[in-house]
Amino acid sequence: MLWVLMLSVPFPYIATTAGWWTAELGRQPWLVYGLFRTADGGSPQVSAGDVVFTTLGFVGLYLALGMLFLFQVLREVSRGPLGKPSPSAAAPAQAEPAPAVSNGARPEETMAGSGAKLSR
Amino acid sequence: MEALWFAIVAGMLAVYTVLDGFDFGVGILHRLVARTDEERRTVFAAIGPVWDGNEVWLVAAGGVLFLAFPRVYASAFSGFYLALMLVLWLLILRGVAIESRSRLEDPLWRDFWDAIFSLASLLLAFVLGVALANVVRGVPLDAGGSFFIPLFTDFRPGTRPGVFDWYTALVGIFTVCALAGHGALYLVWKTNGPVQARSRLWAGRAWLAVLPLWLATTLATAWLRPDIFGNLWRRPWLLGFVVLMAGGAAAVFRFLRRGRELAAFLSSAAFLLGLLGATLAGVYPVWLRSTVDPSQSLTATNSAAGTYGLQVALAWVTAGLLLAGGYFVNLFRATRGKVDVRAGAYHE
């Protein structure tokens, strides 16, 4: 049954994104519900070309960051659980934690916040 | 009431400059003061606990500007659309670089992110100065209170200026040097050994560059906006900011020579506070000056929110600032002392 958990990795991302869509699209055509219409909220002096330019910029930036994210997640997955030399399907009990979470075998691999605590 | 809120927003921007300013300075000098991986991790550990908290002051200042002066907020965020997007991308890249470098032990990977971190910090410091210079110089506000400013036009601060012209670029370069000096003094305070020695060297160099650039920006500002200096004389208590600025600059050299690390860093903070205080108090009550017709400028009075709203918000913002202040005191107390990466920060 644990492989179901493994397949559920994308679900939190879908849930978060869908939640935003519900809030932002469901509110239309209001910017502030009942008070301020989206059509009245645009910046008249920002041209369509500027918006295209920055949208392309964001698409490019997010594409690069998305690939960076996938690279790091896949790298963690390929390393396997608990610092074993090769990933093995024969150890399902240890394969349980989500692949992206760093595990106890490498306590030095800390996030910025906990790194701060250690730096005293 | 409007004057009080002008002071609150200006004060938050000044605090942001002092706090995130040393993060930018540290980023600018990162590759110069730290050579080995352990040294570079030392630099990251020095700003690690504080940099993202510091950055929130910019968000908070933007939020308070929206609350107190919605017309300025609406006008500026539309008008500076392209420039603000650049800032946003640079802030994203800088944050990603800080978080990514420790993920892989490969030296090329780490060098790559270190380079991104330094470049983004350098450009952010430059753009921060450019932003302040835009406020001082003015923007082409029309009668409806809106404007759009391209990134550049003919590089001259005329009636149709761009974000970048010779004046704003000069202030930008001055800001890069001042923040580099500020960040170097922070590293002198927070580190030991070779990183500290090189930081001390770079603090001296950056501050030597600050002095002529400070003079040049002051002269350029006096030429472009003589009325600001008139305002300073008309409201003599504002000269306190000038004294703070000049005293801070003098004290930096004095304390740096004597090895008083924290005092030198605080003097540099006083210099920045005095500089921003004098500038923003000098432009008061104008938030955004119109280069087309000065009577179309957005001021503290014609752009403020309703008095009742400002009164209610005053209680909330006081409570919020006290909480934030308490948090920052606690944060700097909890991380006091020199950083030591051998304990395991920013490892792999």
Interface residues (C-beta under 8 A of the other chain):
Chain A: S43 P44 Q45 V46 S47 D50 F53 T54 G57 L61 L65 L68 Q72 R75 R106 E108 E109 T110 M111 A112 G113 G115 A116 K117 L118 S119 R120
Chain B: A45 A46 G48 P49 D52 F77 S78 G79 Y81 L82 M85 W89 I92 L93 V96 I98 E99 S100 S102 R103 L104 S146 F147 F148 A334 T335 G337 V339 D340 V341 A343 G344 A345 Y346 H347 E348
